[in-house]
């Protein structure tokens, strides 16, 4: 089978000379390295479309984005899965602004055939903020929380309350996909936030991660986290997860920490309407130290769950953050 990759920038401009192909044997892989593609311009921010020569064959792809590591702002390395289809509505499990130096961003791609408007509704600390973008076919809208004036009031919240979730809704008939990133450049942005930034742990500076927004219709009341580390590798790696209520009706969640030395289940944890539940292994003394066991989640409302892990030693440096989407169970 031959896989062909074509490229479009965020304004919808195609680069046909940059298209590239490779023959890939069954169960094998091929790496397309954009840095070696002389027909792609520098500073390109866009999308890649991968098509198989045989429509009956299926492809899976992972994208890796990294910088040169010469400075804090260039230390991030992120990986995420390609998506095969879009949706009219997307959910972002974690959306932050000036959260101990962390900022959120997103690329929203219109994969439909006509121009659409996208309404992004952000729920942070019980407050709702809205932004509307108009996006042409194959074009991208870029969101970066420090640059969004509508989120200005968030800077007056306590540092630990500047985190929430977001929902992106296209106009009827519109189809979108979105990739979301989180990064920490070691400082808050804006006078109000700078004056009340909170202590930024040195080992989080330069960290970054990325994942795909969840497509509408894929939320279920059950989810499985395959790996939830606690002080793994000599008190180094800890995991965390965020459960997002996909509905506007409050509910509850039960969490079973499988394989824990002492059986551990959290029951009837309140899940606010369109709200979140956050858990972090480093703050859970009853989770077995040195473990990386699964977590079973059962809620009374359909949910999305994002998971992350990071190295927490004070002496750690660089980008140790990883994020992924938990597995929803029908």
C-alpha positions in Angstrom: 0.0 0.0 0.0 1.2 3.5 -0.8 0.5 6.4 1.6 0.4 9.9 0.3 0.7 13.0 2.4 -0.4 16.5 1.3 0.0 19.8 3.1 -2.1 22.9 3.6 -1.3 25.9 5.7 -3.7 27.4 8.3 -5.1 29.8 5.6 -6.0 26.9 3.4 -3.1 27.4 0.9 -2.0 24.1 -0.5 1.6 23.1 -1.2 1.3 20.5 -4.0 5.0 20.4 -4.6 5.5 19.2 -1.0 3.3 16.2 -1.3 5.2 13.0 -0.6 4.5 9.2 -0.8 5.9 6.0 0.6 5.2 2.3 0.1 4.4 0.8 3.4 4.3 -3.0 3.9 1.6 -4.7 6.0 2.1 -4.0 9.8 5.0 -1.7 9.1 5.4 2.1 9.4 7.1 5.0 7.6 8.2 8.3 9.1 7.5 11.5 7.1 9.8 14.2 8.4 8.6 17.7 7.5 12.0 19.2 8.3 13.5 17.4 5.4 10.9 18.4 2.9 12.5 21.2 0.9 9.2 22.2 -0.6 7.6 23.2 2.7 8.2 26.8 3.8 9.7 27.7 7.2 7.3 28.7 10.0 4.5 26.6 8.5 1.5 26.1 10.7 -1.0 23.9 9.0 -2.3 20.4 8.5 -1.4 17.2 6.8 -3.8 14.8 5.1 -2.8 11.1 4.7 -4.5 9.0 2.0 -4.0 5.3 1.3 -3.8 4.1 -2.3 -6.1 1.2 -1.5 -9.4 2.5 0.1 -10.0 -0.9 1.6 -6.8 -0.6 3.7 -6.7 1.1 7.1 -4.1 3.5 8.3 -3.1 4.7 11.8 -0.8 7.7 12.3 0.8 9.5 15.1 2.2 13.1 14.9 5.2 14.2 16.9 6.0 17.9 17.4 9.3 19.0 19.0 11.5 22.0 19.2 15.3 22.4 19.4 15.5 22.6 23.2 17.8 25.6 23.3 15.5 27.6 25.6 12.6 27.0 28.0 10.1 28.2 25.4 11.6 25.7 22.9 11.8 22.7 25.1 8.4 21.1 24.4 7.9 17.7 22.7 4.4 16.5 22.1 2.8 13.5 20.4 -0.9 12.8 19.4 -2.9 10.5 17.2 -4.2 11.6 13.8 -8.0 11.7 13.4 -10.0 10.0 10.7 -13.1 12.1 10.8 -14.5 15.3 12.3 -17.6 16.2 14.3 -20.0 19.1 14.7 -19.1 19.4 18.4 -15.9 18.9 20.3 -14.9 18.8 24.0 -11.6 19.9 25.5 -11.1 18.3 29.0 -8.7 20.9 30.3 -8.5 24.6 29.4 -6.3 27.0 31.4 -5.0 30.5 31.5 -2.2 31.6 33.8 -2.5 28.4 35.8 0.9 28.4 37.6 2.5 29.4 34.3 0.5 27.0 32.1 -1.4 28.3 29.1 -3.8 26.5 26.7 -4.0 26.7 22.9 -5.9 25.0 20.1 -5.9 24.7 16.4 -9.5 24.3 15.1 -9.6 22.9 11.5 -12.7 23.1 9.3 -12.8 19.8 7.5 -16.2 20.6 5.9 -16.8 21.8 2.4 -18.2 25.2 3.3 -17.4 28.1 5.7 -18.7 27.6 9.2 -18.8 29.5 12.5 -17.4 27.9 15.6 -18.6 28.9 19.1 -16.1 28.0 21.8 -17.7 28.0 25.3 -15.2 27.9 28.1 -16.2 27.1 31.7 -13.5 28.2 34.3 -14.1 28.3 38.0 -17.9 28.4 37.5 -17.8 31.3 35.0 -18.7 30.9 31.3 -16.8 32.7 28.5 -17.6 32.6 24.8 -15.7 33.2 21.6 -16.9 32.9 18.0 -14.6 32.2 15.0 -15.5 32.0 11.3 -13.4 29.4 9.5 -13.3 28.6 5.8 -12.9 25.1 4.4 -9.5 23.5 5.1 -8.6 26.6 7.2 -7.6 26.9 10.8 -8.6 29.2 13.7 -5.9 29.5 16.4 -6.8 30.0 20.0 -4.3 30.9 22.7 -5.7 31.8 26.1 -3.4 34.7 27.1 -4.4 36.4 23.8 -8.2 36.0 24.4 -9.5 39.3 25.8 -12.7 37.6 26.8 -10.8 35.5 29.4 -9.4 38.6 31.1 -11.5 38.1 34.3 -9.8 34.7 34.8 -6.6 36.5 35.9 -8.5 37.8 39.0 -9.3 34.2 40.1 -7.0 32.5 42.6 -4.1 30.8 40.8 -5.5 27.3 41.5 -8.9 28.2 40.1 -7.8 29.2 36.6 -8.5 25.8 35.1 -11.6 24.4 33.5 -12.9 22.9 30.2 -14.2 24.0 26.8 -16.7 23.0 24.2 -16.4 23.9 20.5 -19.7 23.9 18.5 -19.8 24.4 14.7 -22.8 25.8 13.0 -25.4 23.2 11.8 -23.8 21.0 9.2 -20.3 22.1 10.0 -17.5 19.6 10.7 -14.4 20.4 12.7 -11.4 18.7 14.4 -9.2 20.3 17.0 -5.8 19.7 18.5 -5.2 21.1 21.9 -1.9 21.9 23.6 -0.7 23.0 27.1 2.6 24.6 27.8 4.5 26.4 30.5 7.0 29.2 29.7 7.7 29.9 33.3 5.6 33.1 33.8 2.1 34.4 33.8 0.9 36.9 31.2 -0.8 40.2 31.9 -0.4 42.7 34.7 -3.2 41.2 36.9 -2.0 37.6 36.6 1.6 38.6 37.1 0.8 40.3 40.4 -1.0 37.1 41.6 0.7 34.4 39.6 1.4 31.9 42.4 4.6 29.9 42.8 5.6 28.2 39.5 7.4 24.9 40.3 10.8 25.0 38.6 10.4 21.5 37.2 7.2 22.4 35.3 8.9 25.3 33.4 9.4 24.3 29.8 6.8 21.5 30.0 4.2 21.0 27.2 1.8 18.4 26.0 -0.9 17.9 23.3 -4.0 15.8 22.6 -7.0 15.8 20.3 -10.4 17.2 21.4 -13.1 14.6 22.0 -15.7 14.3 19.3 -19.4 14.6 20.2 -21.2 11.3 20.5 -18.2 9.3 21.8 -18.8 10.1 25.5 -20.0 7.1 27.6 -20.7 6.7 31.3 -17.7 4.3 31.6 -14.0 4.9 30.9 -10.8 3.0 31.6 -7.4 4.6 32.3 -4.8 2.0 31.4 -2.0 3.4 33.4 -2.1 5.7 36.5 1.4 6.0 38.0 2.2 7.0 41.6 5.7 8.0 42.6 7.1 5.6 39.9 10.8 5.3 39.5 11.9 6.5 42.9 9.2 9.2 43.7 9.6 10.6 40.2 6.5 10.0 37.9 2.9 10.8 39.0 -0.3 10.7 37.0 -3.4 12.7 36.9 -6.8 12.7 35.2 -9.7 15.0 34.4 -13.3 13.7 34.0 -15.5 16.0 32.0 -19.3 15.9 32.2 -20.5 16.0 28.6 -24.0 17.1 29.6 -25.6 20.0 31.4 -27.0 17.6 34.1 -25.1 17.0 37.3 -24.2 13.5 38.2 -21.7 11.4 40.3 -18.8 9.1 39.5 -17.2 6.1 41.1 -13.5 5.3 40.6 -11.9 1.9 41.2 -8.1 1.9 41.5 -7.4 -1.6 40.2 -4.5 -3.6 41.8 -4.0 -1.2 44.7 -2.3 -2.9 47.7 -5.2 -1.8 49.9 -8.5 -1.9 47.8 -9.4 1.6 46.9 -12.6 3.0 45.5 -14.0 6.5 45.5 -17.8 6.5 45.3 -20.5 9.1 44.6 -18.0 11.9 43.8 -20.0 14.9 42.6 -19.7 15.6 38.9 -21.0 19.2 38.3 -23.2 19.9 35.2 -20.8 20.5 32.3 -18.1 20.4 35.0 -15.0 18.4 35.8 -13.4 16.1 38.5 -9.6 16.3 38.8 -7.4 13.7 40.5 -3.6 13.7 40.9 -1.8 10.7 42.2 0.8 12.8 44.1 -2.1 14.1 46.3 -3.6 10.7 47.0 -1.9 9.0 49.9 -4.0 5.8 49.6 -2.8 5.0 46.1 0.0 2.5 46.2 3.4 4.1 45.8 5.5 2.7 43.0 2.5 1.5 41.1 1.1 2.2 37.6 -2.2 0.4 37.7 -5.5 0.9 35.8 -8.4 3.0 37.0 -12.0 2.1 36.2 -14.5 5.0 36.0 -18.2 4.7 36.1 -20.4 7.8 36.1 -24.1 8.5 36.0 -23.6 10.8 33.0 -21.6 10.3 29.7 -18.1 11.6 30.2 -14.7 12.2 28.5 -11.5 11.5 30.4 -8.0 12.9 29.7 -4.9 11.5 31.4 -1.5 12.9 32.0 1.8 12.0 33.7 4.9 13.9 34.6 8.2 13.7 36.5 7.7 15.6 39.8 11.2 15.6 41.4 12.4 19.2 42.1 15.6 18.5 40.4 13.9 17.3 37.2 14.2 19.6 34.1 12.9 19.5 30.5 9.6 18.3 29.2 8.5 15.1 30.9 4.7 15.8 30.4 2.6 13.3 28.4 -1.2 13.3 27.8 -3.6 10.9 26.2 -7.3 10.3 26.0 -8.8 7.5 28.2 -10.7 4.7 26.6 -14.5 5.1 26.6 -16.4 1.8 27.2 -19.9 1.4 25.6 
